Amino acid sequence: MFIQGTTLALSFIRDLHNLTVVYKPNAFVYHVCQTSHHINFKRIRWHYESLYDNTNDTDTHCKRLFNNSDCFDFYYGQSTSILVVKEPDMYVGKYTCHVNINSTYELTSSGYIDVKLPLNDMNEYDESMGMYNEKELGKLAIQYNVPFILDENDVTSFGKRIQIGGSFYTKCQSVQSSYPIHFLWIHLKNTSDIEHSERLKTIRFIQNDGQRIKIQETKYSSSLSIHPVELADDGDYVCIASNSLGRSFSSTRSLIVSERMIYPRIRDNLLNHSQFDLQHDGIKELICIADGYPEADVVWIRASDSYLLARNYTRAILKFDNEMHGVNKYICEAKNKHGLTKIFITVIIPDNQTKPILNYGDIQSRSIVLSWRVSNGRYDRFNHFIIYYRRLQNFDEDNKEENDLINLQDYKQVLVDPRTTQYSFTFRMMDLIPYTKYEFRLKGFIGATPSAYSNPVIVKTLETVPEKIENLHGYVWNKTSIVVHWTPPNSTNGPNFYYVLYYTINTSIPFEQWSHIIVRTYPFYTLSLSIPPNHLLFIRIATVNAKGSTLSDFHIINRTIINHQLISTIDKFQCSSDDKNQLFSIQWSIDYESRLYINKYILYYFDITENNDDLIHKLLIPISSISINKQQSYDLYKYEFNSSLFDLNYNPHHILRLHLAFIDHNDNQMTMTQPAIYCTLTRKYATDKDFIRLSWTKPTRLPLSVYGYTIKYRPINSNQSWFVKQTNDTQIILHELRPITKYEIILQAYLNSSYTDSSGPSTRIEATTDETGNFLFK
């Protein structure tokens, strides 16, 4: 068509066609309408006609007028308009692009869109078919001979934040097709027209320039790389794969472009948590130097009262004109618009040191004497002390660190009142387990204020003879087999631990002549033995280690004590751990008939990281705590419990070897599951969860409106990555924090809706968990 008053013929460069599209979760359909010559994009309009609703009465605003952003969206470029269909499976039908040339002439392009879903393959009774994955949909695309982009091959490219000058790379891969596939990359961007207070949505077709922008294609894939990235590259990228029968559209690949960003870093001439003695080290000043971009604002702060002592860009000097009594902490903070870092320096005057020094002596198998002192000798200042102790597995060198914070859930506690020890500052720890490694720490309290933790003391209790076993029991399994089982002791009390099973039917002979068998590891044994008529079987168990042995009481097995019930073995035994919530679960199956005779279950567990095969623990599982999922021919049992029920020596990570057995109503234990199964268990920092409630007032006297706020927070001194939350409100609750922990929190206002502008005002506070922080912008 010729444009009136000119010799130019107007046509479509990109128009609409009849297409088949395979439904793709989390992806939209993009209809492109582009003319050969420049025309105002406002002259391009769209029309939709439903394939199934001839009256077009259903959801008229969404379908016909396109004024519902939840259903449709529009992007514009030079002589270009793109219609984005956000629910393509709902709006199947005819789409028409109208180009209004003047009041008389109009150029149109139409195409039917058919969205395919594998409805015929759905089984409404099969829950596993509730959602389609991309592999299933890809098979459907191959069936219809149309492209289908597999986004799961490029998941890591979504939502990249890249600095100016960096590199951006993304790729799309389609299933195979008998028809040639052509790829097109488009760039969608939201821009703001400040002069007219309008938001513009623009479209750009990506072209390969062979330098900064490179597109490489194979028969079924296309990749896009941009280097160096510029600010104009910010936005969403979409890959379109087309052949003569249909099209496929990738999910959006978002690129967030940020300015050059270097977080402040304090040089290592000062190390975090360093200590200086003003009297003996000859220190007169401390220099804190920080690198970063933009230049960091460096300050020295006295930690006790948050008083600002020195401030400068890049470097700040802390001078000690007047020496302060006691132990003082100073904080060097380096901050720029991208972040904040800090170090803590302790300045010590030795005659006022308040940290307890812990020692030990007189180690026994079940006790140890702890003694402590305070370097300044001011014992009368402390009204009480608390001893923290725990069993250790493999000693880690990190335990030697004198940390200001320990994980209290891993420690037991004993309170010591100095008045009860006549201020001797010694205490005998009792009821310890023999042949076990312990860690002890101590903290003193002056009123309600605690001192720092003492140095850790690591000791191992002495060996002793083993404990006498309890709950010895036995029964006749069949004519030639006797089952014996017992409760294992809580500790081996020494190395080279094992059991000796003594048995006889003739009690007139000396005990030394009884038959005996050595049993290792598990408290369960099957004797190949027949009990003659009118006879009894007498049994005893001896626990043995390198220090000696201990005999159990007698137990008598009558020939009439026979397990008459046919009980099958446990099947499908599995385990899993939820380390985040400190939960552990086991699962197994058993047939319907056997479940009637079971009284309880026993879980035998052993931590293989202990390197001690002799130490076996057991956990009783009551029937009332088990959940049951009934299957057609068997019951599926599940027991979930807090992992603290395991009696384990402390270690950050455990590898548990597990066996399961059950006990019937006659207290007869059946055979354990074979082979063993294994599960890992990781200790959480703390099981307690705490929170900080924050509120603030909206900043005033700003040239632009505030769209929202970003809150960054992390424990002080942790060097962890920041946790980040966003809100449009002026209050927030930070959940799942460490208990009794001080956090540094940065609040910043953002002046645009995409939260990418870092020029808004900010403030920083420190707060301890379970406190309420209320602060104002300044």
C-alpha positions in Angstrom: 0.0 0.0 0.0 1.3 3.5 -1.0 1.3 6.2 1.6 -0.8 9.1 0.4 1.2 12.1 -0.8 4.4 10.0 -1.2 5.8 7.4 -3.5 6.6 5.1 -0.6 4.9 1.7 -0.4 4.1 0.7 3.1 4.2 -3.0 4.0 4.9 -5.3 7.0 8.4 -6.4 7.7 7.2 -8.6 10.5 3.5 -9.6 10.5 1.2 -12.3 11.9 0.7 -15.8 10.7 -1.3 -18.8 11.7 0.8 -20.5 14.3 0.9 -23.4 16.7 2.4 -22.8 20.1 2.9 -25.5 22.7 1.9 -24.2 26.2 4.9 -23.2 28.2 4.7 -22.5 32.0 6.1 -19.1 33.1 6.4 -17.9 29.5 4.4 -15.5 27.4 3.4 -15.3 23.7 4.8 -12.3 21.8 3.0 -11.0 18.6 5.3 -8.7 16.6 3.9 -6.1 14.1 6.5 -4.0 12.3 6.1 -1.8 9.2 8.7 -1.1 6.5 8.7 2.6 6.9 8.5 4.9 9.9 5.1 5.4 11.4 4.0 6.6 14.8 3.5 3.5 17.1 0.3 5.1 18.4 -1.3 4.4 15.0 -0.9 0.6 15.6 -3.7 -1.1 17.4 -4.6 -4.7 18.2 -7.8 -6.8 18.1 -8.6 -10.2 19.4 -11.4 -12.7 18.5 -11.9 -15.8 20.6 -11.7 -19.1 18.9 -14.4 -20.5 21.2 -16.6 -17.5 22.1 -18.2 -16.0 19.0 -19.9 -13.3 21.0 -16.7 -12.1 22.6 -18.7 -11.2 25.7 -16.5 -13.1 28.2 -14.0 -10.9 29.9 -14.4 -8.1 27.4 -12.0 -5.7 29.0 -9.3 -8.3 28.9 -9.9 -9.8 25.5 -11.2 -7.1 23.3 -10.1 -3.7 24.7 -6.7 -5.0 26.0 -6.8 -2.7 29.1 -6.1 -5.4 31.7 -2.3 -5.7 32.3 -2.8 -9.1 34.0 -3.7 -10.5 30.6 -1.9 -8.4 28.0 0.9 -5.9 27.7 2.4 -3.7 25.0 5.9 -2.7 24.0 6.8 -0.2 21.3 9.7 0.6 19.0 10.3 2.4 15.8 7.3 1.5 13.5 6.9 -1.5 15.8 4.4 -2.8 18.3 4.5 -6.0 20.3 1.5 -7.5 22.0 2.4 -9.7 25.0 -0.2 -12.4 25.8 0.3 -13.4 29.5 -2.2 -16.2 29.6 -1.8 -17.8 26.1 -3.6 -21.0 27.0 -6.8 -19.0 27.9 -6.8 -16.6 24.9 -6.7 -18.9 21.8 -8.0 -17.3 18.7 -7.4 -14.7 16.0 -5.2 -11.7 16.6 -5.1 -8.7 14.2 -2.7 -5.9 14.0 -4.2 -2.7 12.5 -2.0 0.1 11.2 -4.0 3.3 10.7 -2.5 5.2 7.8 -5.2 7.9 7.6 -8.9 8.2 8.0 -9.5 6.2 4.9 -6.7 3.6 4.6 -5.7 0.9 7.0 -3.1 -1.9 6.8 -3.9 -5.1 8.6 -2.3 -8.4 9.4 -4.0 -11.4 11.1 -3.2 -14.8 12.4 -4.7 -17.6 14.3 -2.9 -18.8 17.4 -3.5 -22.4 18.5 -2.0 -23.3 21.9 -1.5 -27.0 22.5 -1.7 -28.7 25.8 -1.4 -32.5 26.3 -4.9 -32.8 27.7 -5.5 -36.2 26.2 -2.6 -37.6 28.2 -3.8 -36.3 31.5 -5.0 -38.8 34.1 -7.1 -36.9 36.6 -6.6 -39.6 39.3 -2.8 -39.5 38.9 -1.4 -36.7 41.2 2.0 -36.9 39.5 0.5 -35.5 36.3 -0.7 -32.4 38.0 2.0 -30.2 36.4 3.8 -30.5 33.1 7.6 -30.4 33.0 9.4 -29.1 30.0 10.5 -32.5 28.8 6.9 -33.6 28.5 5.9 -30.5 26.6 9.0 -30.9 24.4 7.7 -34.3 23.3 4.4 -32.7 22.4 6.2 -30.0 20.3 8.1 -32.8 18.4 4.7 -34.4 17.8 3.4 -31.2 16.1 6.8 -30.5 14.5 7.1 -27.0 16.1 9.9 -25.5 18.1 10.0 -25.6 21.9 12.6 -23.8 24.0 13.9 -25.7 27.0 14.5 -23.1 29.6 15.8 -25.5 32.2 19.0 -25.7 30.1 19.7 -22.0 31.0 18.3 -21.5 34.5 21.5 -19.9 35.8 21.2 -17.1 33.3 18.0 -15.7 34.7 18.1 -12.5 36.8 21.8 -11.6 36.4 23.2 -8.5 38.1 26.2 -7.3 36.1 28.3 -4.2 36.5 29.0 -1.8 33.7 31.8 -3.2 31.6 31.0 -6.8 32.6 29.8 -9.7 30.4 26.3 -11.1 29.9 25.7 -14.5 28.3 22.5 -16.4 27.8 21.4 -19.3 25.6 18.2 -20.9 24.4 17.9 -24.5 23.2 15.0 -25.9 21.2 13.8 -29.4 20.6 14.4 -30.8 17.1 12.1 -30.2 14.2 11.8 -31.4 10.6 11.5 -27.7 9.5 14.3 -25.2 9.7 14.2 -23.1 12.9 15.0 -19.4 13.0 15.9 -17.6 16.2 15.2 -14.0 17.1 16.4 -12.2 20.3 14.4 -9.2 21.5 15.1 -6.7 24.3 12.2 -5.4 26.4 12.8 -2.4 28.6 10.7 -0.2 30.9 11.8 3.4 30.8 10.6 6.6 32.5 9.8 9.8 30.7 10.3 12.3 33.6 9.2 15.3 31.6 5.8 13.8 30.9 5.7 11.6 34.0 5.0 8.5 31.8 6.4 5.0 31.8 7.4 3.8 28.3 7.8 0.1 27.4 10.2 -0.2 24.5 11.3 -3.1 22.2 14.6 -3.6 20.5 15.6 -6.3 18.1 19.0 -7.6 18.9 21.4 -7.7 15.9 24.8 -9.3 15.7 27.4 -6.6 15.3 30.3 -9.0 15.7 32.0 -6.8 18.3 30.0 -5.9 21.5 27.0 -8.0 20.7 27.5 -11.5 19.4 24.8 -14.1 18.4 25.9 -17.6 17.6 23.5 -20.2 16.3 23.4 -23.9 15.6 20.6 -25.9 14.0 18.6 -26.0 17.3 20.1 -23.4 19.6 21.1 -19.7 19.8 23.3 -17.9 22.3 23.6 -14.2 23.0 26.6 -12.5 24.5 27.2 -8.8 25.3 30.5 -7.4 26.3 31.2 -4.9 27.6 27.7 -4.3 29.2 26.4 -0.8 29.0 23.7 0.9 31.1 21.3 0.8 28.1 21.5 -3.1 28.1 19.4 -3.2 31.3 16.1 -5.0 30.8 14.5 -8.4 29.9 15.7 -10.6 27.0 13.5 -13.1 25.2 14.5 -15.7 22.7 11.9 -16.6 19.9 12.3 -19.8 17.9 10.2 -20.1 14.8 9.5 -22.4 11.9 6.8 -22.5 9.2 4.4 -24.2 11.6 4.8 -22.6 14.9 6.8 -20.6 17.5 8.2 -21.0 21.0 9.1 -18.2 23.4 11.6 -18.4 26.2 11.1 -17.1 29.7 12.5 -13.7 30.3 16.2 -13.5 30.9 16.6 -10.4 33.1 19.8 -8.3 33.1 20.2 -5.8 35.9 23.0 -3.4 35.1 24.7 -1.6 38.0 27.4 1.0 38.1 31.0 0.0 39.1 30.8 -1.3 42.6 33.7 -2.1 45.0 32.7 -2.8 48.6 34.9 -1.1 51.2 37.7 -3.3 52.5 39.9 -2.4 55.5 43.6 -3.1 54.9 45.2 -5.8 56.9 47.6 -3.5 58.8 44.9 -3.8 61.4 43.4 -7.3 61.9 39.9 -7.9 63.2 39.8 -8.7 66.9 43.4 -7.6 67.5 44.5 -6.7 71.0 46.9 -3.9 71.9 48.4 -3.1 75.3 49.0 0.6 75.6 51.5 0.2 78.5 53.7 -2.5 77.1 53.3 -2.2 73.3 54.1 1.4 73.0 51.1 2.1 70.9 50.2 5.8 70.6 47.8 5.7 67.6 45.9 3.3 65.3 45.6 4.0 61.6 42.6 2.5 59.7 42.9 2.5 55.9 40.1 1.3 53.6 39.9 0.7 49.8 36.7 0.9 47.8 34.8 2.7 45.1 33.6 5.3 45.6 36.0 6.3 48.3 35.1 5.0 51.7 34.1 7.2 54.7 36.3 5.8 57.5 35.4 6.4 61.2 36.6 5.3 64.6 33.9 4.7 67.2 34.3 3.8 70.9 32.1 0.7 71.2 31.1 1.2 74.8 29.2 4.5 74.2 29.2 4.7 70.3 31.1 8.0 70.6 32.7 9.2 67.3 36.4 9.7 67.8 37.9 10.3 64.3 36.6 10.5 60.8 38.1 11.0 57.3 38.0 9.6 53.7 40.1 6.6 53.0 42.0 6.7 56.3 41.3 7.7 59.9 43.7 8.0 62.8 42.7 7.1 66.3 44.9 8.8 68.9 45.0 8.0 72.6 45.5 11.3 74.3 44.0 10.1 77.5 44.4 6.4 78.4 41.1 4.9 79.5 41.0 2.5 82.4 39.8 -1.1 81.8 39.4 -2.9 78.5 38.0 -0.8 75.7 36.8 -1.9 72.3 37.0 0.4 69.3 35.3 0.0 66.0 36.7 1.1 62.6 33.9 1.4 60.1 34.4 1.9 56.4 31.3 2.8 54.4 30.4 3.8 50.8 27.1 3.6 48.9 27.6 -0.1 48.2 28.1 -1.4 51.7 29.8 -1.2 55.1 32.6 -3.2 56.7 34.1 -2.9 60.2 36.8 -4.3 62.5 36.9 -4.5 66.2 40.1 -3.6 68.1 40.6 -4.2 71.8 42.9 -1.9 73.8 43.9 -3.5 77.1 45.2 -2.2 80.3 46.4 -5.5 81.9 45.6 -4.6 85.5 41.9 -4.5 84.7 41.4 -7.7 82.7 38.1 -9.3 83.5 38.3 -12.5 81.5 38.4 -15.7 83.6 41.4 -18.1 83.0 40.3 -21.7 83.4 42.5 -24.6 84.4 41.9 -28.3 85.5 43.3 -31.0 87.7 42.6 -34.4 89.4 41.0 -36.1 86.4 39.0 -39.2 87.4 36.8 -41.5 85.4 33.6 -39.6 86.4 34.8 -36.3 87.7 37.3 -33.5 87.2 38.3 -30.5 89.3 38.1 -27.1 87.6 39.8 -24.0 88.9 39.9 -20.4 87.6 41.3 -17.0 88.3 40.8 -13.5 87.1 43.9 -11.6 86.1 43.2 -8.5 88.2 42.4 -10.5 91.3 39.0 -8.8 91.9 37.2 -12.0 92.7 34.7 -10.2 95.0 33.2 -8.4 92.0 31.6 -11.7 90.7 28.4 -12.9 92.3 28.3 -16.2 90.4 29.9 -18.2 87.6 28.4 -20.6 85.0 30.4 -23.6 83.7 29.5 -24.7 80.1 30.5 -28.2 79.1 29.8 -30.7 76.3 31.0 -34.1 75.1 33.4 -33.8 72.1 33.9 -36.3 69.3 36.9 -35.4 67.2 38.7 -32.4 68.6 38.7 -29.5 66.1 41.5 -26.9 66.4 38.8 -24.2 66.0 37.6 -25.1 69.5 40.7 -23.4 70.8 39.3 -20.0 69.8 38.1 -17.9 72.6 34.8 -17.0 71.0 32.5 -14.3 72.3 29.5 -16.4 71.3 29.0 -20.1 71.7 26.1 -22.3 70.6 24.3 -22.8 73.9 22.2 -25.7 72.7 25.3 -27.9 72.5 26.3 -27.2 76.1 25.1 -28.2 79.5 25.4 -25.7 82.3 26.2 -25.7 86.0 25.9 -22.6 88.2 28.6 -22.1 90.8 27.9 -19.7 93.8 31.3 -18.6 95.2 29.9 -18.5 98.7 29.3 -22.3 98.6 33.0 -22.9 97.8 34.3 -20.3 100.4 35.6 -18.3 97.5 38.1 -21.0 96.6 37.1 -20.7 92.9 37.4 -24.5 92.4 34.6 -26.9 91.6 34.5 -30.6 91.0 32.4 -31.6 88.0 30.6 -34.9 88.8 28.6 -37.5 86.9 30.8 -37.4 83.8 31.0 -40.3 81.4 34.3 -42.4 81.6 36.6 -42.5 78.7 35.0 -39.4 77.1 36.4 -36.2 75.8 34.9 -33.0 77.2 35.2 -29.3 76.6 34.7 -26.8 79.5 34.2 -23.0 79.4 33.4 -20.6 82.2 31.8 -17.2 82.4 31.6 -14.9 85.4 28.7 -12.5 86.2 29.0 -9.1 87.8 25.3 -8.5 88.7 23.5 -9.3 85.5 26.4 -8.5 83.2 28.4 -11.4 81.9 32.2 -11.5 81.4 33.7 -12.9 78.2 34.0 -16.7 78.0 37.1 -18.2 79.4 39.6 -20.1 77.4 38.3 -23.6 76.5 39.7 -26.6 78.4 39.7 -30.0 76.6 40.2 -33.1 78.8 39.4 -36.8 78.5 38.1 -38.7 81.5 39.9 -41.9 82.7 38.9 -45.4 81.8 37.0 -47.7 84.2 35.4 -51.1 84.2 32.2 -51.3 82.0 28.7 -50.9 83.3 26.4 -53.9 84.1 23.9 -54.5 81.3 20.2 -54.2 81.9 17.1 -55.9 80.5 18.6 -59.2 79.7 16.0 -61.3 77.9 15.7 -64.4 75.8 13.2 -66.7 74.1 13.0 -69.9 72.0 12.8 -69.0 68.3 12.4 -72.5 67.1 13.6 -76.0 68.1 17.2 -75.3 67.4 17.5 -71.5 68.0 17.5 -69.3 71.1 17.4 -65.5 70.8 19.1 -63.4 73.5 19.1 -59.6 73.6 19.8 -56.9 76.1 20.1 -53.1 76.6 23.6 -51.8 75.7 25.4 -49.5 78.2 25.6 -45.8 77.5 29.3 -45.9 77.3 32.1 -48.5 76.8 34.0 -46.9 79.7 37.2 -47.8 77.9 38.8 -49.3 74.8 38.5 -52.9 73.4 34.9 -53.3 74.5 32.8 -56.4 73.8 30.3 -58.8 75.4 30.6 -62.3 76.6 27.4 -64.5 76.5 27.6 -67.3 79.2 24.9 -70.0 79.1 24.3 -73.5 80.5 21.5 -75.9 81.3 23.5 -77.6 84.1 23.8 -75.2 87.1 25.6 -77.8 89.1 28.9 -77.1 87.3 31.1 -74.1 88.3 30.5 -70.9 86.5 34.0 -71.0 84.9 32.8 -74.1 83.0 29.8 -72.5 81.5 29.7 -72.3 77.7 30.5 -68.8 76.4 30.6 -66.9 73.2 32.1 -63.4 72.5 29.6 -61.0 71.0 30.8 -57.7 69.4 29.0 -54.5 68.7 25.3 -55.3 68.8 23.4 -56.5 71.9 21.7 -59.3 70.1 22.6 -62.9 69.5 21.0 -66.1 68.2 22.3 -69.3 69.9 22.2 -72.6 67.9 20.9 -74.7 70.8 18.0 -77.0 71.8 16.7 -77.0 75.3 15.9 -80.6 76.4 12.5 -81.4 78.0 12.2 -80.5 81.7 15.3 -78.3 81.5 16.0 -74.6 81.8 18.6 -72.4 80.0 20.5 -70.0 82.3 22.3 -67.1 80.7 24.5 -64.2 81.9 26.2 -61.4 79.9 29.5 -59.9 80.8 30.6 -56.5 79.6 34.4 -56.4 79.0 36.9 -53.6 78.2 40.6 -53.1 78.8 40.0 -52.3 82.5 38.0 -55.4 83.4 34.6 -56.9 83.2 31.2 -56.8 84.9 28.7 -59.6 85.0 24.9 -59.2 84.6 22.3 -60.9 86.7 21.0 -64.4 85.8 18.2 -64.8 83.3 16.3 -68.1 82.8 14.7 -69.2 79.5 12.0 -71.8 79.7 11.5 -74.2 76.8 7.8 -73.1 76.8 8.7 -69.5 76.1 8.4 -69.9 72.3 7.6 -67.2 69.8 4.6 -68.8 68.1 3.7 -65.9 65.8 5.0 -65.8 62.3 6.5 -62.3 61.9 8.0 -61.2 58.7 11.1 -58.9 58.4 11.0 -55.1 58.0 11.2 -53.9 54.4 11.8 -50.6 52.6 13.8 -49.2 55.5 14.9 -45.6 54.7 16.1 -42.5 56.5 16.3 -38.7 55.8 17.2 -35.6 57.7 15.9 -32.0 57.7 19.0 -30.1 59.0 17.3 -26.7 58.7 14.6 -27.7 61.2 16.7 -30.3 63.0 14.3 -33.1 62.2 15.2 -36.7 61.5 12.8 -39.3 60.0 12.9 -43.0 59.3 10.4 -45.0 57.2 9.8 -48.7 56.7 7.1 -51.2 55.7 5.7 -54.3 57.2 2.8 -56.6 56.2 -0.7 -56.2 57.7 -0.6 -59.5 59.7 2.6 -58.8 61.5 1.7 -55.4 62.8 -0.8 -56.9 65.2 2.0 -58.5 67.3 4.3 -55.5 67.6 4.6 -53.6 70.8 7.4 -51.1 70.0 10.4 -50.6 67.7 14.0 -50.2 68.5 16.4 -48.0 66.4 20.1 -49.0 66.8 22.4 -46.2 65.7 26.1 -45.7 65.6 28.1 -42.6 64.4 30.8 -43.9 62.1 32.8 -40.6 62.5 33.5 -41.7 66.1 35.9 -44.4 64.8 34.7 -46.6 67.6 32.6 -49.6 66.4 32.0 -50.7 70.0 29.7 -47.8 71.0 26.1 -48.6 70.0 23.1 -46.6 71.1 19.4 -47.4 70.9 16.3 -45.3 70.6 12.9 -46.7 71.6 10.0 -45.8 69.2 6.5 -46.1 70.8 3.7 -47.1 68.4 1.7 -44.0 69.3 4.4 -41.8 67.8 4.4 -43.4 64.4 2.3 -42.3 61.4 0.9 -45.0 59.2 0.1 -44.9 55.5 -1.9 -47.9 54.5 -1.0 -49.5 51.1 -2.6 -52.4 49.3 -0.5 -55.2 50.7 1.5 -53.6 53.5 1.6 -50.6 55.9 4.2 -47.8 55.4 5.4 -46.5 58.7 7.1 -43.1 59.4 8.7 -41.8 62.6 9.8 -38.2 62.6 11.6 -36.7 65.6 13.9 -34.0 66.7 17.5 -35.0 66.1 18.4 -33.9 69.7 17.0 -37.3 70.8 20.2 -38.9 69.4 22.7 -39.3 72.3 25.8 -38.2 70.3 29.1 -36.6 71.2 29.4 -33.1 69.6 30.5 -32.9 66.0 29.3 -30.5 63.3 28.5 -33.4 61.0 27.5 -37.0 61.8 27.2 -40.1 59.6 24.8 -42.5 61.3 24.6 -46.2 60.6 21.1 -47.5 61.4 19.4 -50.8 62.1 15.7 -51.3 63.0 14.1 -54.0 65.1 10.8 -54.6 66.8 9.6 -56.1 70.1 6.4 -58.0 70.5 4.0 -58.0 73.4 6.1 -60.7 75.2 9.2 -58.4 75.1 10.8 -60.6 72.5 13.0 -58.7 70.1 13.0 -59.8 66.5 16.0 -59.8 64.1 17.4 -56.4 63.1 17.2 -55.1 59.5 20.0 -56.1 57.2 22.0 -54.5 55.7 22.4 -51.2 57.6 21.4 -47.9 56.1 23.3 -44.6 56.4 22.2 -41.0 56.9 24.0 -37.7 57.4 23.1 -35.3 60.2 24.3 -31.7 60.4 24.0 -29.6 63.5 22.3 -26.3 63.2 23.8 -23.2 64.8 20.8 -22.7 67.0 17.3 -24.2 67.4 15.9 -21.1 69.0 14.5 -18.5 66.6 14.3 -14.9 67.4 13.3 -11.6 65.8 13.9 -7.9 65.6 11.0 -5.5 65.0 11.9 -2.4 63.0 9.9 0.8 62.3 10.8 4.2 60.9 9.4 7.4 59.5 9.3 8.3 55.8 12.0 10.7 54.8 11.0 14.2 54.0 12.4 17.0 51.8 13.3 14.7 49.0 13.1 15.8 45.3 11.5 12.4 44.3 9.0 10.1 45.8 10.0 7.1 47.9 8.9 3.8 46.2 10.1 1.5 48.9 12.9 0.4 51.3 15.6 -2.2 51.3 16.8 -3.7 54.6 20.2 -5.4 54.8 21.2 -7.2 58.0 23.8 -9.7 59.4 25.4 -10.6 62.7 28.1 -8.3 63.8 31.7 -9.6 63.3 30.4 -12.6 61.2 31.7 -11.5 57.8 28.7 -13.3 56.4 26.8 -12.2 53.2 24.0 -9.7 53.8 20.5 -10.9 54.2 18.2 -8.6 52.1 14.5 -7.8 52.4 12.3 -5.2 50.6 9.1 -3.6 51.7 6.8 -0.7 50.8 5.7 -0.2 54.4 7.5 1.7 57.2 7.9 -1.3 59.4 9.1 -4.9 59.2 9.9 -7.9 61.4 13.1 -9.8 60.7 12.5 -13.4 61.6 14.6 -16.6 62.3 17.5 -14.7 63.8 20.1 -16.1 66.2 19.1 -15.7 69.9 21.0 -13.2 72.0 23.0 -11.9 69.0 23.8 -8.4 68.0 23.0 -7.5 64.4 24.0 -4.6 62.2 21.1 -3.4 60.1 21.1 -0.9 57.1 17.9 0.6 55.9 17.9 2.5 52.6 15.0 4.3 50.7 14.7 3.8 47.0 13.6 6.4 44.6 12.4 4.2 41.7 10.1 1.3 41.5 12.8 -1.2 40.4 14.8 -0.8 43.6 18.0 -0.1 41.5 18.6 3.5 42.5 21.1 3.5 45.4 21.0 7.3 45.9 18.3 7.4 48.5 18.9 8.2 52.1 20.1 5.4 54.4 20.7 4.8 58.1 22.4 2.1 60.1 21.7 0.7 63.6 22.9 -2.2 65.8 20.2 -4.2 67.6 20.2 -7.4 69.7 17.6 -10.1 69.0 14.3 -9.8 70.7 14.7 -6.0 70.9 12.6 -3.4 69.1 14.5 -1.0 66.8 12.8 2.3 66.1 14.8 5.0 64.2 14.4 8.0 62.0 16.0 9.1 58.8 18.3 12.1 59.4 
